[in-house]
Amino acid sequence: MKTIQISLNSIDKVKSFVGAISKFDNDFDLVSGRYVIDAKSIMGIFSLDLSKPIDLNIHADDTELEAILVALKEYQI
């Protein structure tokens, strides 16, 4: 598992983020404070405080991790 910080500060960013990670079969969790939600859930993401950076837990092995990080580069802080 790898954790990165991301910023989803607009509706368009949330939509494109969900589209980007939905291409992968891996599990992704967004962690904001004490809340942990499935990162592929648009409704779940909108329940978080999007004004602050959010931790993204990526559950993937090393072979898939590089492709995932490239796909998520625009959201990383």
N, C-alpha and C positions, 0 to 999 in steps of 0.2 A: 504494500500500500504506500502511496505517495500523497502528501498533502501540499497543495499550493493555495495561494491567496488569489482570489479573482474579484473583479468589480463588475456588477450588473446594474448600472445606474440608469438604464432606460428600458422601456418596453421592447424596443427593437433589439436591444442587446440580449434581453432574456429570450426572445423568440429565436434569434440566431444561435445562441448558446445551446438551447435545448435541441435545435436541429443538428448542431455539430456533434453533440455527445450521443445523440440517438443513433448515429451511424455505427457506434461501437456496441458490442454485446456485453461489455464490462459493467460493473456496478459503480455508481458515482453517488456520493453523499455530500450534501451541503450542510455545513455546521455554522450556525450563528448563535452564539451564546449557548444556551442549554438546548436549543432546537436542532434536530438532525432530520433532514428530509431527503427524499429521493431527488437527485438533481435532474432527472428526466421529467419531473412533474412541474408543469408550468404553474398550476394552481398552488402547489407547495412553495415554489420560489416566491410567488407574490405574497405569501404569508410571512416572509422574512423582512427584516429591516434592510432594504437595498441601498440605503444611504452610506453604509459602512462596508468595508471589505468583508468577504465571506470566505471561509476555508472550504476547499473542495478536496474531499478524500477520493482518490482514484484507486480502485481495486483492480490492479492489472499486473501482469508479470513484465519483466524488463523488455521482452521482445515487442510487446504492444505499447508500452509506456511512451516510447519516443514518438510514435505516430500520434498518440493522444495529445502529448504536450505541444506538438507542432499545430494540431488542429485547434488547440485552445490558447494559442499564443496571444491573440488580440484581447483576451479577457484577463490575462495575468497581470498582477501588479508587480 
